Amino acid sequence: MSKLLRSIGRLAVGLVVSWLATGGACAQGGTAVPMPANALMAPPAGYVRVPSTRLLLLPPPGFGTAPGFAGLRKGDTALLVHDMRGSNYYANSASLGGERIAARGGKILTDSELEVDGYPARLVASEPRPGWRAYQLAFGDSTFAAIITTQYPAADTAAGTELRRALLSAQYDKGTPADPFARVGFRLDNTASSFTFARAMGNQFIYARAGNAPDLLGSAPVVTVIPMPINRSMTAADVAAGLLGTLRQYGLTDYAPQHVATTHPNDLETYEVEGYGKLHGQKVLVYQQVTVIGNTAVAMEGLAHDDYAATLADFKKLTHSIKKK
């Protein structure tokens, strides 16, 4: 597995933990490539195909496909899906352990190895914060990793049973093409800056400059765009803090915010933070923009290792181009 895929996979797992810790209930611009009308086979009876992924799920009662992110939703409860095609289950499932959850004040309740759709799988039940329960399911093989996460009030045991059943119903259709932009609720202008869409991976969309590898933890500047469900107990600042916590797990130290603002690009409520820290000992600029569209937060994060002022301006040209579809 390449360094790029490893870093994307590790960040995806870290974002799952961040989403749970902040009480989450994290779309891309660019142009979707239409698929032929007959590209998708009908799912089994009762199943739904999760848009933007190759996963099929038997949804709990009342759940439907979610606008704005890859997953299913009913009110404030969501099943968030990361379909990491080209990644590796064996590497990514090892990152689901209790260390990160415990570091955020949560605890592991059970950690089971099983099979889902004939693939090796790992199901982690946890208490990410008092009064809440969560499940994280990972399954796959050496060619892909799928991670599905949900959480619910601890007192609602019936919901927990239904959500667990939905997780274990997962099927993965390797033969079906997936349109990563199928359910995004916004657009970014690829021509607004030197950053253009490079690839989609695990409900994340990576933007890089021409000729640069879209490596989230590399030395070239990148912008990561992550749609995630947001509920009434969360704020855009909570989402930004969760992303920052994930970066800290992967080496960010000595971080200090320099500028915090609430803005309204294209009349959309947006929270922005600019700050500096060290990533593996090297000074980095961390720029975050979280734009709320309905009940979805569009979290954007730019990392730059040099040429800070010019790169920050270029980050903003891209992120400020966000528009609701």
N, C-alpha and C positions, 0 to 999 in steps of 0.2 A: 504494500500500500504506500502511495506517495506521501511525501511530507505534507503536501497541500491537503490531501484527503484526511490525513491524521489530524491536522490542526482544525479542519472544519468539523470533523467528528467530535473532537474533544470540546470544541466550543459549543456545539449543539447540545451535548450532554450537560455542560455547565449552565446553559441557558434554561434547560429543563428545570434544574435545581433552583435557579434564580426565580423562575416563574412560580414555582411552588412556594418559595420562601416569602415572596411579596404578596401572596394571596391571589395569584393570577387565575384567572378563570379562563409570540412576540411577533410587504407586497412589492411589489416591485414595479418599476416603471419599465419602459421598453415596450416592445410590440410582441404580442403573443403569436405564435406560429399555429395557424388553424390546423386541426386534424381532420382527415376524411370522416364523413358521417358514419361510415361503417368501421371506424378504427377500434371502437370499444365494444367488447362483447357484453351481453346483458349479464348483470350480476346474479348470483343464486337468489332464490326466493327469499325475500325479507331483507336482503343485504343492500347496502348502499356503497357506491364507489366514492371514496373521499377525493374530491377534486384536487388537482395538482399532484396527485400521488398515484402509485400503483396498488394502494391498499383498498381492501373491501372490509366493511364491518357490519355486523348485525347490531343496529343501534338500539339503545335503551328506549323505552316508550317516550314519545314526545320529542326525541332528538332528531335534528335534521342537519344537512350540510351547512357549514358556517360561512357567511360572507366575510371576506377579508383575510382569512387564514385557512390553512389546511387542517381540517378537523370537523368535528360535530359539536353541536351546541344546543342547549335548552336553558334559556334564561342566563343565569350567571355561572352555570356549570358547563364545562367544555371538555372534550377529548381532543388534545393537541397532538398532531401527527408530524413526525419528522421522517421522511422517506429519503434515506441517504444512499442513492444508487451509486454503485462504483466504490462504496466504502466496504467495511469489513465488520461483521457482527462480533467476531471474537475479540477484536481490539476495543470496540466501543462499549460492549456490555461490561467489560472490566471497569469502566468508569462510572458505573451506576451505583457503586457501593455507598455505605453509610458515611464515609469520611466527609464528603462535601455537605451532605444534609446535616450532619452533626455540627459541622463548622458554622452553620447558619442557625443553630439552636434547635434543630429537629432531631428526631430519633427514628431508627429503623424498627419496624414491628416484625416483619417477616421478609425473608430473602430466599426465593425458591427458583430452582432450575427445573424446566419442563420443556414441552414441545408445543409449538403453535404452528398450525398448517404444515406439519411435518418438519419444521425447522427447529433447531435448538433455540431455547428462549430463557429469559430471566425475568421474573416478576418480583418487584420490590414494593412492599407495602410500608408506608411510613406515616409519621406524624410530623409534618413540616413545621407546624406551629400549633399552640394549644387550641383544642376544639375542632381540629381539622384532620382528615385522613387523606392520603394520596396513594395512587398506584403509578408505577412506572413499569412499562413492559418493553423489553427489547427482544427482537428475534431477527434471524437472518442466517447468512452463511458467509463465505469468503468473497462474495460478489456484491452484497448489499447489507445494510443494517436499517431496521425500522424501529423507531422508538415512539411509543404512544404514552401520553401522560394525562392524568386527570386528578382532581381533588374534590372533596365534598365535605359537608359538615359531619363531624364524628357521630352526632346523634341520629343522623339519617342512615341507619343501617340498611334499609331497603334500597336506597340509592347506591350504597356501596356494593351491594350484591349485584345490582343491574349493571353497574359500570364495570365490575370485574368480569362479568359474563361477556360484555361487549368487547373488552380487551382480548379475552381468550378466543373470541370468535374470529379474530383477524385472519385474513387471507392475503397473500401477496401474488399479484399477477405479473410475473416477469415478462410475459410476452406482449403486454399492452404499453403503447407509448403514453407518457404522461405529459400534459401541458402544464408547465410550472406556473403559468400566469392565469390559469383558468378562473380563479376566484378572487384575485386581488381587487381591492376596492379603490385603488388610486393609480396614478401614473407619475413617473419621473421622466423628465426630458433628457434623453440621452445626448442631446446636442448642447445642453446648457453649460457643460464644463468639459474638461479633458477626461473625466471619469465616465466610462460607459459600461453597460452590463457585460459581465464576463461569464458568470455561471450561476446556476441555482443548485443548492444542496441542503437537504434537510430543513425545508421551510425557511431557508436563508437565501438571500440574493446578494451576490458579490459584485462590486463595481471596481474596476481597476483602469489604469491608464494603458494605452496601447503599448504592447511590447513588454508589459510587466506581468508577472505571474500573480494571479489573484490569491495570494497566500495570506491568510488572516493574521498570522504571526510572523510574517517575513519582514524584510527591510523596506520594501516598496510600499508607498501609501495605498490604502484600500478603504472602501466604504462598504460596510455590511448593512443590509436592510432586512429587518425581521418583523413580520406581522405577528401580533399575538393578541389573544382576547384580553379584554380589560373589563373589570366589573366595578361596581359602585364603591367598593372599599379601596380601590387602587387609584393612584394618581400617576401622571406622566413622570413626576419626579421619582416615584417608586420604581417605575420601569427602568429609568436611567440608572438608578442605584443598583438594580439587579444586574444590569449589563456590566457596570463597573466592578461589581463583586466577582463576576465571572473572569474579567481581565485580571483581577488580583490573584485568582486561583492559578492563572497561567503566567505569573511572573511580574505583574505590575506592582511597583512599590513607590513610596514617597509621592503619592498623587496629591495634588492640591488644585482645586478649582480656581480659575482666574476670573471667569465671567459667567453669570447665570442670568437668563432672560426668558420672559414669556413673549412670544411673537405670534404673528398671524399671517404667514405666507399664504397667499391665495385664499384668505379668509378662513384658514384652518387653525384651530387652537394648537399651539406648539410650545414645547419647553426645550430650551437649549442650554447646554453647559459646555464651556471650554476649559480645559485644564491641562496640566503637565505632570508627568511622573517619569519613572524609569521602568523600562521593560527589559529584563535580563541585563540590567546595568546601564542601558543606553537611554538617554532622554527621549521622550516621546510626547507628542501632542495627542490628546484624546478629545475629539469633538463628538458631542452627542446631540441628536435632535429627535425628540419624541413627539409625533403628531397624532392627535386623537381624531379618528373618523368614526362616528357612531360608537359602537362598543368594541372597536378594534384600535389598538395602539400600533402605529407604524414606527418602530424603533430603528434609528439610523445612527451608526457609529463610524467615525473616521479615525484612522491611526496614521500618524506621520512621524518619521524619524529625523527629518531635517527640513530645511526650507519652510519653516513653520507658517509664517505669515501668508505666503503665496499659496501654500497648500490648503490652509484654512479657508481662504477666500474661494478656492476651487471647490472644496467640500461644500460650502454653502451655496455655490451656484447650482450644484446638483440637488442638494437636499431641499433648498428653498423652491425648487421647481415643482414640488409635489402638488398634485391636484386630485380632487375626488373624481372618480369615474362617473 
